């Protein structure tokens, strides 16, 4: 800094300095970036495109609260949304908090660039004086790290067979029996979706908040999804090791295993079962390309031919 001060014109004359006049340096804008270079750029580009698709909800208040480590209330200014820009430019992901924002894009075809730009230091309760730069650096780089952690979790949800069996089959834990959590149960899917929404809350979630969301997800009046049913569902999740109670509180948080399970189940349902069954049973007859239905039709024809050759075809 002394180097640049020596080159910049001094706003004060010698007489001003003798009279005690001085100046302070302030921060108008600060940018903190992290660049991760891929040794296989094409794989990196595919990863970033997948990250964009998986994290369209990063602008939700609960995600913004996690990334910037700030409490979001109804009085917090600004709109909370995720912007994805793809038309005519390098695809980029944008998440904002008040006057600050995070931008993420694939730089020069080989590196993932994550930039946090702070336009108003008071957004984080810090003054503009240059002496506050170390504190701003900590905020900026921590926001970058948290964003990358959230994205890493969304891309890392494969389950071992033993874990899958543990979740879907009944378990006895400490003498308490926990029924299995089945992928074809709408109530279970609603629970896993709720876990994906609440996992980023730094202070965890409460029985009441989870119950309200579950009733909405199931299309039920709140009275029809009773506190007892919510307690039963939370108990199932806890005994399966998917959530845990925060000590000395009535709040819960999602465990690492719970996160993997919730992401795996919701992805399988939304990306494989729903579209696959829709194609298979003509749920979308106007779709121009239905490879699953075509393949199943060929399989059925081959089986019919085989049964006919073996004289086993029904008459």
N, C-alpha and C positions, 0 to 999 in steps of 0.2 A: 504493500500500500504506500509506503514511503517513496518508492520508486515513481509511482504515478503522481503522487502529490508534488514531487519535484518537477514534473513535466507540465502539469496543469497550471494555467495562470492563477496567480494569487489574487483573490478578490479584495484584499486589504493592502493598503500602503504601509510603509514603515511607520508612519505616524499613527495609523490605526492600531498596528500591533503594539506600539509603545503605549497607546492609551488603554490597552487591555482587550481590544476587540479580537474575537476569534470565531471559528465556525466549527460545526459538527457535521460529520458525514452521516447520511441516512440511507436507508434501503428503500428504493421504490419498487423494485421487482427482483426476485431471486429465483433461479432455476437450479434444480438438483436432479441429475440424470444418472441412470445406470444403463450401460450398454453391454449386452451379452452376445458375443460373436459365436456363430455356429460353425463347426467344422464341415457340416453338410448343409449348405444354405437351403437347398430344396426342402429338406426335412424341416428346417426351421420355419420356412414360409408356411408349410402345411400345418405345423403346430400352431402358429399364430392365427391362421384362419380358423382353426378349430377353437382356439381360445376365445376369439371374438364371438363365435356362435354360442359357446358355453356360458359366457359371462355377460349376456345382455342385461342382466339385472344388477350389475355393479353400481348403478346409479341409485338404487333403492336407499332410503334413509338408513336402514340398518347396516347395509354394506358400507356406505359412506362413513358412518359412525365408527366402524371397525377400522377402515383404511386410514382415516385421518385422526383416529383416537379422540374424537370430539363427540359430545352428547348432542343429539339432534332432538329438538322439540318443535312444537307447532309454530313457535315464534322464530325459528331459525330461518333467516332470509334465503332466497334462492329457490330454484326448482330442482328437484332431484330426479334425474333421468340419465340414461346412458346414450351418448351419441356415437354412432358408427358411421364414418364417412368412407365411402368406397367409390363414388362416381368420379371418374376422371383423375383420381389421385391415388397415392399409395394408401391402402386401407389403414385406418387408424381408429383407436378406441379412446373416448373422452369421458372422464368422470369429474364432476365439479363439487366443490364445497365453498359456499359463499363466493368470494372473489378469486379463490384459488382453484386449480384444476390439475388433473393428471392426464397426460397424453401418452399413448402407447402405439408404436408403429414398427414396421419391419424396415430397418434402415439399410439403404444401398444394397438390398437383396441378400444380406447375409447376417444381419444383427438385429436383435430385439432391443429396441430403445424405449425406456420408461422414463418419462420426464414429469416431475412435479414442479409446477410454477406457482409461486406465492406472490400475489399481486398486492396484498394488504396484510402486513404482519399482524395487525390487530385482530384478524380472523382467529388467531391462535393465542390471543392475550399477550402479545409481545410487542414492544415498541419498535420504532423504525431505526433507532440508533445502530450504527455499524457494530457496536460492541455485542449486539444480539445475534450476529451472524452465526456463531456456533450453535445457539439454540435452534435457529431456523434450519441449519444443516441437519440437525438431529431429526427435526420434524419431517423435512423433505425426504431424506433417505429412508426413514422409518416408514413413511407412506408408500414409497416405492417397494420396499420389502414386503409390506403387508399385502399390497396388490398382487405381487408375484406369488405370495403364499396362498392366497385365495384361488388364484388361477391354477397353481400346482395341485391343490386339493381336487379341483374339478376335473383334472386330467388323470388322476391316480385313484381309480375306484374299483380295480379288479379284485375279485374275491377268490380266496382259496376254497377248495371244495369243502374242507372241514368247517370253515366259517359259514359257508352257505348252508350246510346241514345244521349247524348250531342255531342259525337264525330261523330256519323254516321248520325245524322239528321242536317238539316240546322239550323243555329243560327243567330240571329240578335244581334250584340254587338255594343252599342253606335251608333245606326242608320246604321251600316254597316252589310250587309248580308254575311254570310260565308256558302257556300255550305257544305253539309255533306261529310265526308271522308269514303268511302265505301271499305270494305275488298276485293271486287272483282275487284277493279280498279288497274291495274299494276302501274299506276303513283303514287297512294297513297301508295302502298306497297314499291315502290322505295323511297318515302319520309320517310317512317318509318324506312326503313333499313339505310338510310343516317343519320337519327337522332341517331340510335344506334351507328353508327361509330363516329359521331361528338360529342356525349354527353360528352366524357371524356376530350375534349380539354379545358384546364384551361381558355384560352382567348376567348373561343367561336368560332364561324365560321362566314364566310363572304358570301355574295351573290355569288361572283365569284367562290369560292371553292365549294359551294353546287351545283351550276349550272353545273360545270364540272363533278362532280360525278354523278349527275342525268342523264346527257346526256349519260354517259358510262353505267349506270345501265339500261337505257331504250333502249340501242343499237342505239342511234341516233347520227348523227353528231352534234357537238356543235352548229352549226348555226341553226339547226332545233329545238333545245330547247332554245328559245330566252330568253334574259334577262326579257322580259315582262312576259313570262310564269313562270319564276322563281320567279319574284316579286309576281305574282298571287298566287303561291303555298305557298310562305312564309307568305303572308297575310292570307291565309286560316289557316295555322298552328297557327299563332299568335292570330287570332280571336277565335280560339277554345281553346286557353290557353295552347297550347302544346310547344310553344317557346316564348321567350320574347326578346326584344331588350335590349342590355346592355347600360345603360345610357351614354350619351355623346360619342357614338361611332356608327359605322355602322355594328356592329357585333351582332350576336344572340347567345342565349344559350338555351338549352333544359330545360324545367321546370320539376319539380318532376312528375306532372301529365303526361306531355309529354313523359317522360321516361317510365312510366308504360304502357301507351297506345301503344307506339312504340314496346316495348318488347312483349306485349300481342298479338298485331296484327301479328307481324312477327313470333312468335312462333306458333300461331294457323294456319297460312298459311303453314309454313314449316313442321310442325309436325303432323297436323291433315288433313287439306284440300288436300295438294298435295299427301301425301302417301295414304290417305284414298280413294280419287277419283281414284288414279292410280290402287289400288286394286279392286275397285268397277267396273271399266270399263275395266278391263284386260289390264291395262297399263304395268303391269309387269308379263306376263304369265308364266315366268320361276320361279317365286317366289315359294318356296316350301310350304309356309303357307300363305294363304290369308283369315284370319278369317272374315274380313268385307264382302268379296264377298260370302263366304260360308253362313254367317248369312243372308245376303240379299237374297240369293237364296232360303233358307228355308222360309223366310218371303214371298217371291213371290209365292212359292209353296203352302203355307198355305192360302194365299189370293185367289189363283186360286181354291183351294179345297172348300173354303167357298162360293165363287161365284157360283161354280158348284152345291153345295148343295142347294143354294137358287134359282137355275134356272136362275141366272143372267149372266152366262158366255156367251160371244159373240159366235155366231154360224157362 
